Amino acid sequence: MASATVNVVRYTALLTGVFYGITHRRSLQKAHDEDVQQHAIHEREHLIAEAKEAWKRKTQGAKDGVVTDPEDPRFDLEKLIAKWESESK
């Protein structure tokens, strides 16, 4: 049978390991949550940049006098084709 001192050391080591595991798990989870949050923020910024670029491309046609949006009532297919032909030359 083990002495009282050995049992105290065993249980102290066990409890220390359990508490270390809990704190280590919390720190890993916190780092993971921050990484996920940063990824979400970066993804939103990327989508906003894409939307701005698409808006620029859409409104750029209006500056030329050619509406490229087929849903727009001012859309003229002949003008759009003429613009594409002039760009390709």
Buried (B, 14 or more C-beta within 10 A) or exposed (E): EEEEEEEEEEEEEEEEEEEEEEEEEEEEEEEEEEEEEEEEEEEEEEEEEEEEEEEEEEEEBEEEEBBBEEEEEEBEEEBBEEBEEEEEE
